[in-house]
Amino acid sequence: MPFIPADQIKERYDVIVVGSGAAGGQTAYTLTMEGAKVLMLEAGRNYDPVNETPMFQTHAQAPLRGASTPDKPFGFYDSTIDGGWQVPGEPYTSASSEPGRQFEWWRARMMGGRTNHWGRISLRNGEYDFKPRTRDGLGFDWPLGYDDVAPYYDKVEMLIGVFGSNHGLENTPDSPEGCLQPPPLARAGEQLAKQRAAKLGLPVIPIHRAVLTQRQDPNVLPAKIHPNNPRAQRILAASMSERAACFWATPCGRGCAIRATYQSTTVHLPPALATGNLDIVSNAMAREVLMDDAGKATGILFIDKTTGQERRAYARVITLAASSAESVRILLNSKSARYPNGLANSSGLVGKYILDTVGARLGGQIPLLENLPPHNEDGAGGGHVYVPWWLYKEQHAGKLDFARGYHIEFVSGRGMPSATSFNGLESVTGGSYGRKFREDARRYYGSFLSFAGRGEMIPNEDCFCDLDPVVKDKWGIPVLRFHWKWSDQETRQAAHMQKTFAELITEMGGRVTTPPAANGALAIEPGGKIIHEVGGTIMGTHARNSVTNQWCQTWDVKNLFVTDGGPFCSNADKNPTLTMMALAWRASDYLLEEMKKGNI
């Protein structure tokens, strides 16, 4: 396996890819399957979920019963082995101390990045999502449309394995036959919610999630994904044969030893490595892009974290896929006399228009779900159903006081108990202990249900990041400083979310644990908390108004690409990872063609 130390890097590669997550993994996969020689630089340590995932340990076996801690925000067993909203030795700063003006930046310093931890919700952007300004006059249109990305959505869904179903709903694209796997059954609480939600006009349908409900067909899918590449088909078929279907026993956030879930480490990297075209250096902290006198990118200057030494790697093309904000940091730190404001920044927009997903939640207790017979509802590591945005027509007609929509995610079921499973019990019982507490726990376990909204944020000039003029990380690299402010569009949306959730809980015969906030600014989650940050190197039609073109190629440096979420012009209510991978595949195909033509 070509995981190599920094001192064994080859003299030159076709492409350097910085980052190993969804974007970096997809970029490296596409390039290596087509024969390009690629070096991947990952800032964290190597990580193998096949050998490291705690598949069967219970919370009772973990410190603090698996509860979250400052260094493990999602609990002891969460697969983010090094990372979180705070990373030791790698600070970031906020430009304001005012409440609501902070941005919380999640980083995963490990092979595979956030793909080890993410919720695996895989929703396609629709036609409206690529042309939002045309629809309502706000934000930016993308320089491409749904039809440009659709073929790549197809390939990504078949490659990573996504379950779901088609329903022909507005701006909720269906997938062609053969792209999706069958969805799992809805849990008891989800089925009750679906029944009662119908009275409110809410469509509850199977969610799309990157988890295998059945084994992939290695005799069919590789030929569809790589129709003109027999070698790639053989390599992919072998990789798919090593993946098993989910057996609904372990939370996906722990990682997946049987490779049933999508992780870059188990889906993208194994076949890419099998081509013999990929070298990977872990613990490689990228500092800046190296340039020649002609204004062409030549390589990456990075810190070998194992020795603390600076190293250089060289390639014909450089691709940043380090996460949107981290790629911004690399570009801004790539200063020179020729590029005094950072690289690819002639527009002044590097770091501007960063975005997150609008989030708000509300929970309640449902008497109809009390005293259910014991049964396993662990499922696919998250909700099996969701509510796509259902008020497009009303919103377009100006009947709502916010311009963009949200979808609703469910948290329900009788999953593996943890230290926090009974946090809401006292609000129902008034408090109990001993034998009475055990009786209450059995009665109410599984009767608590919560809803989370995930909505679209409109880009604004108050949300950006730049370099802190003073603070540096442990390697002496200037850190990012975040500027953040939700607009009224987002806070009103968050208020609508909580109002809707309260109505649904009431319709289910339940009562809300905490009343909806009267002020949406109190309902909305902090910026960055949903871990969906995108933007900062937005794509566009001209170098004056964007950082990259529609192919994720920077306008200023033709052999420099950004294939993570940075080029996003907007952040639809659909979780961004599927779109990120589709765009990375599309950009990589373009990159390969430009290399063949000698244009880069």
C-alpha positions in Angstrom: 0.0 0.0 0.0 1.7 3.3 -1.1 1.3 5.2 2.2 4.7 6.8 2.2 6.7 9.0 4.5 7.3 12.5 3.4 11.0 11.9 2.5 9.9 9.3 -0.1 7.8 11.6 -2.3 8.6 11.2 -6.0 10.3 14.0 -7.9 7.1 15.0 -9.7 3.5 13.9 -10.1 0.7 14.7 -12.5 -1.5 16.1 -9.8 -1.2 16.9 -6.1 -4.5 16.6 -4.1 -4.6 18.3 -0.7 -7.2 16.5 1.4 -8.6 13.0 1.6 -12.3 13.5 2.4 -15.3 13.5 0.1 -13.7 16.0 -2.3 -10.1 14.8 -2.1 -11.1 11.1 -2.2 -13.4 11.7 -5.2 -10.8 13.7 -7.0 -8.0 11.2 -6.5 -10.3 8.3 -7.4 -11.4 9.9 -10.7 -7.8 10.9 -11.7 -6.1 7.6 -10.8 -8.7 5.5 -12.4 -7.9 7.3 -15.7 -4.1 6.8 -15.3 -3.0 10.1 -13.7 -0.1 9.9 -11.2 -1.4 11.5 -8.0 0.1 12.5 -4.6 -2.4 13.0 -1.8 -1.5 15.1 1.2 -3.5 14.6 4.4 -3.0 16.8 7.4 -4.1 14.1 9.9 -2.9 10.6 10.7 -3.7 7.5 8.7 -7.0 5.9 9.8 -8.4 2.5 8.8 -12.1 2.1 9.9 -12.0 -1.6 9.0 -9.6 -2.2 11.8 -10.4 0.7 14.1 -14.2 0.9 14.3 -15.7 -0.2 17.6 -18.5 -2.1 16.0 -20.1 -3.9 19.0 -19.0 -2.0 22.1 -21.8 -0.7 24.2 -22.0 2.7 25.8 -21.7 1.0 29.2 -18.2 -0.1 28.3 -17.1 3.5 27.6 -15.8 6.2 29.9 -18.8 8.4 31.1 -21.1 5.9 29.4 -20.0 7.2 26.0 -21.1 10.8 26.8 -19.6 13.7 24.9 -16.6 15.6 26.2 -14.7 18.7 24.9 -12.3 16.5 22.9 -15.0 14.1 21.7 -18.1 16.3 21.1 -20.1 13.5 19.6 -19.3 10.9 22.2 -16.5 8.5 23.1 -17.1 6.2 20.1 -17.3 8.8 17.4 -14.9 8.1 14.6 -13.3 11.6 14.6 -10.2 10.5 16.3 -8.4 13.9 16.0 -10.6 16.9 15.5 -13.7 18.8 16.4 -14.6 22.4 16.8 -11.3 22.9 18.6 -8.1 21.2 17.6 -5.1 21.5 20.0 -2.3 23.7 18.5 -4.6 24.8 15.6 -6.7 27.7 16.8 -8.9 30.0 14.8 -10.3 33.3 15.9 -13.5 35.4 15.8 -13.6 39.0 14.7 -16.4 39.8 17.1 -17.3 39.0 20.7 -21.0 39.9 20.2 -23.5 37.0 20.7 -24.4 35.3 17.5 -21.4 36.7 15.6 -19.1 33.6 16.1 -18.5 30.8 13.6 -17.6 27.4 15.0 -15.2 25.6 12.6 -15.2 21.7 12.7 -12.1 20.0 11.4 -11.3 16.3 11.2 -7.5 15.7 11.2 -7.5 12.1 9.9 -7.5 10.1 6.7 -10.9 10.4 5.1 -11.7 13.7 6.9 -15.3 14.3 7.7 -16.5 11.3 5.7 -15.8 9.2 8.7 -18.2 11.2 10.9 -20.9 12.7 8.6 -24.6 11.8 8.7 -24.4 10.4 5.1 -27.6 12.2 4.0 -27.2 12.4 0.2 -29.7 14.7 -1.4 -29.4 16.1 -5.0 -29.7 19.9 -5.5 -32.6 20.7 -7.8 -33.0 23.2 -10.7 -34.0 26.0 -8.3 -30.9 25.4 -6.2 -28.5 26.2 -9.0 -30.4 29.3 -10.1 -31.7 30.9 -6.9 -31.1 34.5 -7.9 -33.1 34.0 -11.1 -36.0 32.7 -8.9 -36.1 35.3 -6.2 -33.5 38.0 -6.9 -31.2 37.1 -4.0 -27.7 35.7 -3.7 -26.0 34.3 -6.8 -26.8 31.9 -9.7 -24.4 29.1 -10.3 -22.6 29.2 -13.8 -24.1 25.7 -14.4 -27.4 24.0 -14.0 -28.9 20.7 -12.8 -28.5 19.1 -16.2 -24.8 19.7 -16.1 -24.4 17.9 -12.8 -27.0 15.2 -13.1 -24.8 12.6 -14.9 -22.3 13.0 -12.0 -24.9 12.6 -9.4 -25.8 9.3 -11.1 -22.2 8.0 -11.0 -21.6 9.1 -7.4 -24.8 7.4 -6.2 -23.9 4.2 -7.9 -20.3 4.3 -6.6 -20.8 5.1 -3.0 -24.2 3.3 -2.6 -27.2 5.5 -1.7 -30.6 4.2 -0.5 -33.8 6.1 -1.2 -36.8 6.3 -3.5 -38.3 8.6 -6.1 -41.5 10.7 -5.5 -41.6 13.3 -8.3 -41.7 16.2 -5.8 -40.9 19.8 -6.8 -37.2 20.6 -6.8 -36.5 17.2 -5.2 -34.8 15.4 -8.2 -35.5 11.8 -8.8 -32.6 9.4 -9.7 -32.6 7.2 -12.8 -33.4 3.5 -12.5 -30.5 1.6 -11.0 -28.9 4.5 -9.1 -30.6 4.0 -5.7 -30.8 1.1 -3.3 -34.1 0.2 -1.6 -34.7 2.3 1.5 -35.1 0.6 4.9 -38.5 0.5 6.7 -39.5 3.5 8.7 -39.3 3.2 12.5 -42.4 3.2 14.7 -42.1 6.9 15.6 -41.4 7.8 12.0 -44.5 5.9 10.8 -46.6 7.7 13.4 -45.1 11.1 12.3 -45.9 10.3 8.6 -49.5 9.5 9.5 -50.0 12.7 11.4 -47.9 14.9 9.2 -50.2 14.2 6.3 -52.9 16.3 8.0 -50.5 19.3 8.0 -49.6 18.8 4.3 -46.0 17.6 5.1 -44.7 14.9 2.7 -42.8 12.3 4.8 -40.7 10.2 2.4 -37.6 7.9 2.7 -34.5 9.9 3.0 -31.4 9.3 0.7 -28.5 8.1 2.8 -25.1 6.7 1.8 -25.6 3.3 3.4 -25.8 -0.1 1.6 -29.1 -1.9 2.2 -27.9 -4.6 -0.1 -24.6 -5.6 -1.7 -23.6 -3.7 -4.7 -23.6 -5.6 -8.0 -20.0 -5.8 -9.2 -21.0 -7.2 -12.6 -23.3 -4.3 -13.5 -22.3 -1.1 -11.7 -18.6 -0.8 -12.7 -19.5 -0.8 -16.4 -22.1 1.9 -15.9 -19.6 4.1 -13.9 -16.6 3.5 -16.2 -18.1 2.5 -19.6 -14.9 2.8 -21.6 -12.3 1.8 -19.1 -12.1 -2.0 -18.6 -9.2 -1.8 -16.1 -11.1 0.7 -13.9 -14.1 -1.7 -14.1 -12.0 -4.6 -12.8 -10.5 -2.6 -10.0 -13.9 -1.2 -8.9 -15.6 -4.6 -9.1 -13.0 -6.0 -6.7 -13.5 -3.1 -4.3 -17.3 -3.4 -4.4 -17.1 -7.1 -3.7 -15.4 -6.3 -0.4 -18.4 -4.2 0.8 -21.2 -5.8 2.8 -24.7 -4.6 3.4 -25.6 -2.9 6.6 -26.9 -5.1 9.4 -28.3 -2.2 11.5 -26.2 -2.8 14.6 -23.7 0.0 14.9 -24.1 3.8 14.7 -22.6 5.0 11.4 -20.7 7.8 13.1 -18.4 5.2 14.6 -17.1 4.3 11.2 -17.9 1.0 9.4 -15.7 -2.0 9.5 -17.8 -3.9 6.9 -17.7 -0.9 4.5 -21.5 -0.7 4.3 -21.4 3.1 4.7 -19.7 5.6 2.5 -16.4 6.7 3.8 -13.6 8.0 1.6 -11.3 5.6 3.4 -13.3 2.5 2.4 -14.9 3.5 -0.9 -12.7 6.0 -2.8 -9.2 5.3 -1.6 -9.0 1.5 -1.9 -9.6 1.3 -5.6 -7.6 4.5 -6.2 -4.7 2.8 -4.4 -5.2 -0.4 -6.3 -4.5 1.4 -9.6 -0.9 1.9 -8.4 -1.2 5.6 -9.4 -1.7 7.0 -5.9 0.8 7.9 -3.2 -0.5 9.2 0.2 1.4 11.1 2.8 -0.4 11.6 6.1 0.5 14.1 8.8 1.3 16.6 6.0 0.1 20.1 6.9 -0.2 22.1 3.7 1.0 25.7 4.2 1.0 27.3 0.7 0.9 26.7 -3.0 4.3 27.0 -4.7 4.5 29.2 -7.8 7.1 29.8 -10.6 8.0 33.1 -12.1 5.5 32.7 -14.9 2.6 32.5 -12.5 2.1 28.8 -12.7 1.5 26.5 -9.7 4.3 24.1 -9.3 3.7 22.3 -6.0 2.8 22.5 -2.3 4.9 23.5 0.7 3.9 21.5 3.7 4.9 20.7 7.2 5.8 17.1 8.0 4.1 16.9 11.4 6.1 13.8 12.4 9.4 15.8 12.2 8.3 19.4 12.1 10.3 19.9 8.9 9.1 21.9 5.9 8.8 19.7 2.7 8.0 20.4 -0.9 6.1 18.3 -3.4 5.8 19.1 -7.1 3.2 18.4 -9.8 1.8 19.6 -13.1 -1.5 20.5 -11.5 -2.5 21.4 -7.9 -5.9 20.6 -6.5 -7.1 21.9 -3.1 -9.7 19.8 -1.5 -8.8 20.4 2.2 -12.4 21.7 3.1 -13.6 25.0 2.0 -12.2 27.1 4.8 -8.9 25.3 5.0 -8.4 25.7 1.2 -9.1 29.5 1.7 -6.4 29.5 4.4 -3.9 27.9 2.0 -4.7 30.4 -0.7 -4.5 33.4 1.6 -1.2 32.2 3.0 0.2 31.8 -0.6 1.4 35.4 -0.7 4.2 36.7 -2.9 5.2 39.9 -4.6 3.1 38.8 -7.5 0.1 37.9 -5.3 0.3 40.2 -2.3 -3.4 39.4 -1.3 -3.1 35.7 -1.6 -3.4 33.3 -4.5 -6.3 33.3 -7.0 -7.6 36.4 -5.4 -7.6 39.1 -8.1 -11.3 39.4 -7.5 -10.8 40.0 -3.8 -13.3 37.2 -3.1 -11.1 34.5 -1.6 -12.7 33.9 1.8 -15.8 35.8 1.0 -19.4 34.5 1.1 -18.8 31.6 3.4 -22.0 29.7 4.2 -23.4 27.1 6.6 -26.8 25.4 6.8 -29.5 27.0 8.8 -30.3 24.7 11.8 -33.0 24.6 14.5 -34.5 21.8 16.5 -37.4 21.0 18.8 -38.4 17.8 20.6 -41.3 16.4 22.4 -42.7 13.4 24.2 -45.3 11.2 22.5 -47.6 9.2 24.8 -48.6 6.9 21.9 -45.0 5.7 21.8 -44.9 4.7 25.5 -44.5 1.1 26.6 -43.6 -0.3 23.1 -42.5 -3.9 23.2 -38.6 -4.2 23.2 -37.2 -4.2 19.7 -34.1 -3.0 17.9 -34.5 0.3 16.0 -30.8 1.2 15.6 -31.2 1.3 11.8 -29.0 3.2 9.3 -27.3 5.5 11.8 -29.9 8.3 11.5 -33.4 9.0 10.3 -34.9 6.7 7.7 -37.4 9.3 6.5 -37.5 13.1 6.1 -39.7 15.9 4.9 -38.4 17.8 1.8 -39.3 21.5 1.5 -43.0 21.6 0.7 -43.8 25.3 0.4 -42.1 26.3 -2.9 -45.2 27.7 -4.4 -46.3 29.7 -1.3 -42.8 31.0 -0.9 -42.4 32.0 -4.5 -45.8 33.9 -4.2 -44.4 35.9 -1.3 -46.6 34.3 1.3 -43.7 33.6 3.7 -41.4 36.1 5.4 -38.2 34.3 4.3 -37.0 33.4 0.8 -35.5 29.9 1.0 -36.7 26.6 2.3 -35.6 23.8 4.7 -36.1 20.1 5.1 -36.9 18.2 8.3 -34.9 15.4 9.7 -36.2 13.1 12.4 -34.5 11.7 15.6 -36.6 8.8 16.9 -36.4 5.2 17.8 -35.1 2.8 20.4 -31.4 2.9 19.6 -28.6 1.8 21.9 -29.1 3.6 25.2 -26.5 6.1 26.3 -25.9 8.4 29.2 -28.2 11.0 27.6 -31.0 8.7 26.5 -33.2 9.8 29.5 -32.4 13.5 29.6 -36.0 14.4 29.0 -37.5 12.0 31.5 -37.7 14.4 34.4 -39.8 16.9 32.3 -42.4 14.1 32.1 -42.2 12.4 35.5 -41.2 15.3 37.7 -38.2 13.2 38.8 -37.9 9.7 40.2 -35.3 7.3 41.5 -34.7 3.7 42.4 -37.4 1.2 41.3 -39.7 4.0 40.1 -36.9 5.4 37.9 -36.4 1.9 36.3 -40.2 1.7 35.7 -40.3 5.2 34.2 -37.2 4.5 32.0 -38.9 1.4 30.5 -42.2 3.1 30.0 -40.9 6.3 28.3 -37.8 4.9 26.5 -38.4 5.5 22.8 -41.3 7.9 23.3 -39.1 11.0 22.9 -38.9 12.3 19.3 -37.2 15.4 18.0 -37.1 17.2 14.7 -34.2 19.2 13.1 -34.5 21.7 10.3 -31.8 22.0 7.7 -32.3 25.1 5.6 -30.7 27.3 3.0 -28.6 30.3 3.9 -28.4 33.2 1.5 -24.8 34.5 1.0 -24.1 37.9 2.6 -21.2 40.2 2.9 -21.0 39.9 6.7 -19.9 36.2 6.4 -16.3 35.7 5.4 -12.9 34.7 6.8 -9.5 36.2 6.5 -6.1 35.7 8.1 -5.7 36.8 11.7 -2.9 39.4 11.7 -1.3 38.0 14.9 -2.3 34.5 15.8 -0.5 31.5 14.3 -0.8 27.8 14.8 1.9 25.5 16.4 3.8 25.4 13.1 3.9 29.1 12.6 1.2 29.3 10.0 -1.3 32.2 10.2 -4.7 31.1 11.2 -8.2 32.0 10.0 -10.3 34.8 11.6 -14.0 34.4 11.0 -16.6 37.1 10.5 -20.2 36.0 10.8 -23.8 37.3 11.0 -27.0 35.5 10.2 -29.5 37.7 8.3 -33.2 38.1 9.0 -33.8 35.6 6.2 -32.2 32.8 8.2 -33.6 33.7 11.7 -37.1 33.9 10.3 -36.6 30.6 8.7 -35.5 29.1 12.0 -38.6 30.4 13.8 -40.8 28.8 11.1 -38.9 25.5 11.7 -39.7 25.5 15.4 -43.3 26.5 14.9 -43.8 23.7 12.4 -42.1 21.1 14.7 -44.4 22.1 17.6 -47.5 21.8 15.3 -46.4 18.3 14.3 -45.6 17.2 17.8 -49.1 18.4 18.9 -50.7 16.6 16.0 -49.0 13.4 17.1 -50.7 13.8 20.5 -47.5 14.8 22.2 -46.2 17.9 24.0 -43.1 19.8 23.3 -40.2 19.6 25.8 -39.4 23.3 25.4 -41.8 25.8 23.8 -40.7 27.3 20.4 -38.6 30.4 20.6 -40.5 33.6 19.9 -37.4 35.1 18.4 -35.8 33.2 15.5 -32.4 34.5 16.6 -32.8 32.3 19.8 -33.9 29.3 17.8 -31.1 29.2 15.2 -27.9 27.2 15.7 -24.6 29.0 15.7 -22.8 29.4 12.4 -20.7 26.3 11.7 -22.6 24.1 14.2 -24.2 22.1 11.4 -20.7 21.4 9.9 -21.9 22.2 6.4 -19.6 25.2 5.7 -19.1 25.9 2.0 -18.1 29.0 -0.1 -15.1 31.1 0.1 -13.9 30.4 -3.4 -17.2 30.8 -5.3 -17.5 29.8 -8.9 -18.9 32.2 -11.5 -18.8 33.4 -15.1 -16.0 35.9 -14.9 -12.8 36.5 -12.9 -14.2 39.8 -11.7 -17.0 38.2 -9.7 -15.7 34.8 -8.7 -12.6 32.8 -7.8 -13.2 29.7 -10.0 -15.0 28.9 -13.2 -17.7 26.2 -13.5 -15.0 23.5 -13.6 -13.6 24.6 -10.2 -10.5 25.9 -12.0 -9.2 29.2 -10.6 -9.3 32.1 -13.0 -5.9 33.4 -12.1 -3.9 30.2 -12.1 -5.0 27.7 -14.8 -3.4 24.7 -13.2 -4.8 25.3 -9.8 -8.2 23.8 -8.9 -10.4 23.8 -5.8 -12.7 20.8 -5.7 -14.1 21.0 -2.1 -17.2 23.0 -1.1 -15.4 26.3 -1.6 -16.8 27.0 -5.1 -20.4 26.7 -3.9 -22.4 29.8 -4.8 -25.2 28.9 -2.5 -25.9 26.3 0.2 -29.3 24.7 -0.6 -31.3 22.9 2.1 -29.9 19.7 0.7 -26.8 18.5 2.6 -23.8 19.5 0.4 -21.6 16.3 0.3 -23.2 14.6 -2.6 -23.1 17.7 -4.7 -19.5 18.2 -3.6 -18.5 14.8 -4.9 -20.4 15.3 -8.2 -18.7 18.6 -8.8 -15.3 17.1 -7.9 -15.8 14.3 -10.4 -16.9 16.7 -13.1 -13.9 19.0 -12.4 -11.6 16.0 -12.5 -12.9 14.9 -15.9 -12.3 18.4 -17.2 -8.8 18.5 -15.6 -7.9 15.3 -17.4 -9.1 16.6 -20.7 -7.1 19.9 -20.3 -4.0 17.9 -19.4 -4.4 15.7 -22.5 -4.8 18.9 -24.7 -1.7 20.4 -23.1 -3.7 23.4 -21.8 -2.4 22.9 -18.2 
